[in-house]
Amino acid sequence: MKIQFKKLFGRFDYTIELKKDGLTIITGPNGFGKSTILNCIYQLYKEVDGIAYFLNLDFEEVIFSISDNKKFKIVKNSGKLVINDKTDSIINLKEVKRYLNSYPLYNNIDENKWINRRTSEVITLDKIIADESLLDSYSEENFFENRTPNRPISALVRMDLRKFSKELGKVFYIREQRLVSEEFDRFDESRLKDEIKELPKKFKLLLARNSSEYSSKSNELDSSYPIRLFNNKEAITSKDEFNQKIELMTEKFQKLNKFDLSRVQIWRNLEFKEEFAKALKIYFDDFDEKYQIYENFVNQLELFTDIINDKLEFKKIEISREEGIFIEDINVKGKKLSLSQLSSGEKQEIILFYKLIFETPENTLLLIDEPEISLHIAWQKKFMDDLYKIIKFKNLNVIVATHSPQIINHRWENQIDLGELYEQKLD
């Protein structure tokens, strides 16, 4: 993927080509556009719901290219956007704002937010662009040149947006502020939510959902067990095969017990008996099929706890069905700590890697803004190696925006510095 900017913030011309190994690190001084570049990608992924972002951005032209024949171009001129050179859909920001600011029904509460005095509904610029009918009941004004009725963006441009978003694939954005997020009610009034307090609940839901799927598969197999036993012609053929199966099953049970997904007693000192060979064959095969329900989740839990516990001092993360996630003091048996008792850096790390491992879909373009926030230098140096494990585990393409040389660590070949790009243009 390649991104080309012309006169970003009225100054910067950039050509940024993502690295082919799945990791691109964007650096540069404050004000050079690191976070803006991530935001542009994310807003384009949102299709028509994100296009209003570009109305408020200072730039002349931006081109997103996945390949020579898969491109998306936005040109801005005098407060108007032209998309893919299609002049039948020009969005005029000045006219929209002029109307909303002059009409007594609307009260301007933020740069791009207005409240309807009649209904108390908050209307955002994004909503207006996505659905012009919000204004149609109040005015015959035309904010979208050459529009079709109730279509601020032509059907053709909507198709272009949808097509390019599909070609772009899934995009997941982890912003620099992770400890607090915003929730929106039906009137778009935001309220702050403490992410760390939500985490135990999220883990309990994950555990419950996976356990429910396991139970369904288990019931399905158990109900057909007698018929399959009578029809089965295969069997465990030797004591060695039996012992190998027991060893593998024991390893899997240990993982399930570790994360409180099972409380089954592990078999020990069992002897192979040939008269049970057919039944054992079915039992082992059924267990393998049931375990597949848990396998990816167990791998996620292992990766998450290994990464976090490698960084925590004098304590460790534990997972349980009753508490979801909690902290245990390794020096005082049975002493538990709540997540809210952790330092800011510890909280940031836990939330960041939770989002990376459990909330980021596979085969995703992942955008991470300033992962270094509140992290000790030693943790910053480990970040890219930990991230690379997740890239391989989930087949991600990742763009990281950072100020920190420690975050880059030894991966300088993955860096693109905006300051250097700007100086090259000047030369």
C-alpha positions in Angstrom: 0.0 0.0 0.0 1.2 3.5 -0.8 -0.1 6.9 0.5 0.8 10.1 -1.3 0.0 13.5 0.2 0.3 16.9 -1.5 0.5 19.9 0.8 -0.6 18.2 4.1 -1.1 21.1 6.6 -0.2 23.4 3.6 3.4 22.2 3.7 4.2 18.5 3.5 4.5 16.4 0.3 4.9 12.7 1.3 5.1 9.4 -0.5 4.8 6.6 2.1 5.1 3.0 1.0 4.3 0.3 3.6 7.0 -2.3 4.3 6.5 -5.7 2.9 7.2 -7.7 6.0 4.0 -6.5 7.7 5.5 -3.8 10.0 5.9 -0.1 9.1 7.1 2.4 11.8 6.3 6.1 11.1 8.4 8.6 13.1 8.9 12.3 12.9 8.7 15.6 14.9 5.4 16.8 16.4 3.2 18.4 13.8 4.5 16.4 10.8 1.3 14.3 10.5 2.1 10.9 12.0 -1.3 10.5 13.7 -3.1 12.2 10.8 -1.8 9.6 8.4 -3.2 6.8 10.6 -6.5 8.7 10.9 -6.8 9.2 7.1 -6.5 5.4 6.5 -9.1 4.7 9.2 -11.6 7.3 8.0 -11.4 6.0 4.4 -12.0 2.5 5.7 -15.3 3.9 7.2 -16.5 4.8 3.7 -19.1 7.5 3.6 -19.2 7.8 7.4 -15.5 8.9 7.4 -15.3 11.2 4.4 -16.2 14.3 6.5 -12.8 14.0 8.2 -11.2 15.2 5.0 -13.4 18.3 4.9 -11.7 19.5 8.1 -8.1 18.5 7.1 -5.7 21.0 5.6 -4.4 19.3 2.4 -4.6 19.6 -1.4 -4.5 16.0 -2.5 -4.2 12.5 -1.1 -4.0 9.3 -3.1 -4.3 5.8 -1.5 -2.9 3.0 -3.7 -3.2 -0.7 -3.1 -1.9 -1.5 -6.6 -1.7 0.3 -10.0 -5.4 -0.2 -10.6 -6.7 0.0 -7.1 -6.5 3.7 -6.0 -8.6 6.3 -4.3 -8.0 10.0 -4.8 -9.4 13.0 -2.8 -8.7 16.5 -3.9 -9.6 19.5 -1.7 -10.1 23.0 -3.1 -11.7 26.0 -1.3 -13.4 23.9 1.3 -14.8 21.4 -1.3 -13.9 17.8 -1.9 -13.6 16.1 -5.3 -13.5 12.3 -5.1 -11.7 10.2 -7.8 -12.0 13.2 -10.1 -15.8 12.8 -10.2 -17.0 16.4 -10.3 -20.7 15.2 -10.1 -20.1 14.9 -6.3 -18.5 17.9 -4.8 -19.1 18.3 -1.0 -19.1 21.9 0.1 -18.2 22.3 3.8 -18.6 26.1 4.0 -22.2 25.9 2.9 -23.1 23.2 5.3 -21.6 25.1 8.2 -23.0 28.4 7.1 -26.5 27.0 7.1 -26.3 25.2 10.5 -24.7 28.2 12.2 -27.4 30.6 10.9 -30.5 28.5 11.4 -32.1 29.1 14.8 -33.1 25.5 15.2 -29.4 24.4 15.6 -27.0 25.5 18.3 -23.3 25.0 17.6 -21.7 23.2 20.6 -18.4 22.2 19.0 -16.5 22.8 15.7 -18.4 20.0 14.0 -21.3 19.4 16.3 -24.7 21.0 16.5 -27.6 20.3 18.8 -31.2 20.4 17.6 -33.1 22.6 20.0 -36.4 20.9 19.3 -35.3 17.3 19.8 -32.0 17.7 21.8 -30.4 15.4 19.2 -26.7 16.1 18.4 -25.9 16.3 14.7 -22.4 15.8 13.6 -20.8 16.7 10.3 -20.2 13.0 9.7 -23.9 12.3 10.0 -24.9 15.1 7.7 -22.5 13.9 5.0 -23.7 10.3 5.4 -27.4 11.2 5.5 -28.4 14.6 4.0 -32.1 13.9 4.8 -31.3 15.0 8.4 -31.5 18.6 7.0 -34.1 18.1 4.3 -37.1 18.5 6.6 -35.9 22.0 7.6 -34.5 23.5 4.5 -34.4 23.4 0.7 -30.8 24.7 0.7 -28.4 22.8 -1.5 -25.1 22.0 0.2 -24.0 19.3 -2.2 -23.5 20.5 -5.7 -25.2 18.3 -8.4 -26.6 16.0 -5.8 -29.5 13.5 -6.3 -32.3 13.6 -3.7 -31.2 12.6 -0.2 -27.8 11.6 -1.6 -25.1 14.1 -0.6 -22.6 11.8 -2.3 -23.5 10.3 -5.6 -24.2 6.6 -5.9 -21.2 6.1 -8.0 -18.9 7.7 -5.4 -20.5 5.6 -2.7 -19.7 2.5 -4.8 -16.1 3.7 -5.1 -15.8 4.2 -1.4 -17.3 0.8 -0.6 -15.2 -0.9 -3.2 -11.9 0.7 -2.0 -12.8 -0.1 1.6 -13.4 -3.7 0.7 -10.0 -3.8 -1.1 -8.4 -2.2 1.9 -9.7 -5.0 4.1 -10.4 -4.8 7.8 -8.8 -1.9 9.6 -8.4 -1.7 13.4 -7.2 1.5 15.1 -5.7 1.6 18.6 -5.4 5.3 19.6 -2.9 6.8 22.0 -5.5 7.2 24.7 -6.3 3.7 25.9 -7.1 3.9 29.6 -10.3 5.9 28.9 -12.6 5.4 25.9 -15.8 7.1 24.9 -19.2 5.6 24.6 -22.0 7.3 22.7 -25.7 7.2 23.4 -28.4 7.8 20.8 -27.9 11.6 21.0 -24.1 11.2 20.6 -23.4 12.5 24.1 -20.2 10.8 25.1 -19.3 9.5 28.5 -15.9 8.3 29.6 -15.4 4.7 30.3 -12.6 3.2 32.4 -11.2 0.5 30.2 -9.2 -1.3 32.9 -12.4 -1.8 35.0 -14.2 -3.3 32.0 -11.5 -5.9 31.4 -12.6 -8.6 34.0 -16.1 -8.5 32.5 -14.7 -8.9 29.0 -12.6 -11.9 30.0 -15.6 -13.5 31.8 -17.6 -13.1 28.6 -14.8 -14.6 26.5 -14.5 -17.6 28.9 -18.3 -18.1 29.0 -18.6 -17.9 25.2 -15.9 -20.4 24.5 -17.1 -22.8 27.3 -20.6 -22.7 25.8 -19.3 -23.6 22.4 -17.3 -26.4 23.9 -20.3 -27.7 25.8 -22.4 -27.7 22.6 -19.7 -29.7 20.7 -19.3 -32.1 23.7 -23.1 -32.8 23.9 -23.2 -33.4 20.2 -20.4 -36.0 20.3 -21.5 -37.6 23.5 -25.0 -38.2 22.2 -23.7 -40.1 19.2 -21.0 -42.0 21.2 -22.9 -45.3 21.6 -23.7 -45.6 17.9 -20.2 -44.7 16.8 -18.7 -47.2 19.3 -20.8 -50.1 17.8 -19.9 -49.0 14.2 -16.2 -48.2 14.9 -13.6 -50.6 13.3 -10.5 -48.6 14.2 -8.6 -49.0 17.5 -5.6 -47.9 19.5 -3.0 -50.4 18.2 -0.3 -50.4 20.9 0.8 -49.4 24.3 3.1 -46.8 22.8 0.3 -45.1 20.8 -1.8 -45.1 24.0 0.9 -43.5 26.0 1.5 -40.8 23.3 -2.2 -40.0 23.3 -2.3 -39.8 27.1 0.7 -37.5 27.1 -0.8 -35.1 24.5 -4.1 -35.1 26.2 -2.5 -34.4 29.5 -0.7 -31.3 28.0 -3.9 -30.0 26.7 -5.8 -30.6 30.0 -3.0 -28.7 31.8 -3.6 -25.7 29.5 -7.3 -25.8 30.0 -6.9 -26.1 33.8 -4.4 -23.3 33.8 -7.0 -20.9 32.4 -9.9 -22.3 34.3 -11.5 -23.7 31.2 -11.7 -27.2 32.7 -11.4 -28.7 36.1 -10.9 -32.3 35.0 -8.5 -34.4 37.0 -5.6 -35.4 34.9 -5.2 -39.1 34.3 -2.1 -40.7 35.9 -0.5 -44.2 35.9 -3.1 -45.6 33.5 -2.4 -49.0 31.8 -3.4 -49.8 28.2 -5.9 -52.6 27.9 -6.6 -54.0 24.5 -10.2 -54.8 25.2 -10.9 -51.1 25.4 -8.9 -50.2 22.3 -11.9 -49.2 20.1 -13.5 -47.2 22.9 -10.3 -45.4 23.6 -9.8 -44.6 19.9 -13.2 -42.8 19.8 -12.5 -41.1 23.2 -9.2 -39.6 22.1 -10.6 -38.5 18.7 -13.5 -36.9 20.4 -11.3 -35.1 22.8 -9.2 -33.7 20.0 -12.3 -32.4 18.2 -13.6 -30.8 21.4 -10.2 -29.2 22.1 -10.2 -27.6 18.7 -13.0 -25.3 20.0 -10.6 -24.0 22.7 -7.3 -24.2 20.8 -7.2 -20.7 19.3 -8.5 -19.1 22.5 -5.9 -21.0 24.6 -3.2 -19.8 22.2 -4.4 -16.2 22.7 -4.4 -16.6 26.5 -0.9 -18.1 26.5 0.4 -15.3 24.3 -1.3 -12.6 26.4 -0.2 -13.9 29.8 3.3 -14.7 28.6 3.8 -11.2 27.3 2.3 -9.4 30.3 3.8 -11.6 33.0 7.3 -11.2 31.4 7.0 -7.5 32.3 5.3 -7.5 35.7 7.4 -7.4 38.8 6.5 -9.4 42.0 3.0 -10.2 40.6 1.4 -12.1 37.7 -1.8 -12.2 35.7 -4.3 -15.0 36.4 -7.4 -16.0 34.5 -10.5 -17.5 36.0 -14.2 -18.0 35.2 -15.3 -16.2 38.4 -13.1 -13.1 38.2 -12.2 -13.0 34.5 -8.7 -11.5 35.1 -6.9 -10.6 38.3 -3.4 -10.0 39.6 -1.8 -12.3 42.1 1.1 -11.4 44.4 3.8 -14.1 43.7 5.4 -13.6 47.1 2.2 -13.9 49.2 0.1 -16.9 48.3 -3.5 -16.1 47.8 -3.0 -12.4 47.9 -4.9 -10.8 45.0 -4.7 -7.3 43.6 -7.3 -5.5 41.5 -6.3 -4.2 38.1 -7.0 -0.6 39.3 -4.1 -0.9 41.8 -1.6 -1.2 38.9 0.6 1.6 37.7 -0.4 3.6 34.7 2.2 1.9 32.6 1.1 -1.6 33.6 -2.5 -0.7 32.8 -1.5 0.7 29.4 0.4 -2.5 28.6 -2.4 -4.8 29.6 -5.1 -2.9 27.7 -2.9 -2.5 24.6 -2.1 -6.2 24.3 -5.6 -7.2 25.2 -6.8 -5.1 22.2 -4.1 -6.5 20.0 -4.6 -10.2 20.8 -8.3 -10.5 21.6 -10.0 -7.6 19.7 -8.0 -7.3 16.5 -9.4 -9.5 13.8 -7.0 -11.7 11.8 -5.8 -10.5 8.4 -6.3 -6.9 9.5 -4.5 -3.6 8.8 -3.7 -2.5 12.3 -3.0 1.1 13.2 -1.3 1.9 16.5 -0.7 5.4 17.7 2.1 6.1 20.3 2.4 2.7 22.0 5.1 4.1 24.2 2.7 6.2 26.4 3.5 5.5 30.1 5.8 2.6 29.3 9.2 2.1 31.0 12.1 2.2 28.5 12.8 -1.5 29.1 9.2 -2.3 28.1 9.5 0.0 25.0 12.5 -2.0 23.9 10.5 -5.2 24.0 7.4 -3.9 22.3 8.3 -4.6 18.7 9.4 -8.1 19.4 6.1 -8.8 21.2 4.2 -7.1 18.4 5.9 -9.2 15.8 4.7 -12.4 17.6 1.2 -11.1 17.2 1.7 -10.1 13.6 2.7 -13.7 12.8 0.0 -15.2 15.0 -2.8 -13.2 13.4 -1.3 -12.4 10.0 -1.5 -8.6 10.5 -0.2 -5.7 8.5 0.8 -3.0 11.1 1.5 0.7 11.0 2.9 2.2 14.2 3.3 5.9 14.8 5.8 6.7 17.5 8.2 9.3 18.9 10.3 6.7 20.7 13.7 5.3 19.4 13.3 2.6 22.1 10.1 1.4 20.5 11.9 1.0 17.2 14.7 -0.8 19.0 16.6 -2.9 16.4 14.0 -2.6 13.6 15.3 0.5 11.9 14.8 -1.1 8.4 11.0 -0.8 9.1 11.2 2.9 9.9 9.9 5.8 7.7 10.8 9.2 9.1 8.6 12.1 8.0 11.2 14.6 8.9 13.7 13.0 6.5 11.0 12.8 3.8 10.3 16.5 4.2 14.1 17.4 4.0 14.5 15.2 0.9 11.7 17.2 -0.8 13.4 20.5 0.1 16.7 19.3 -1.3 
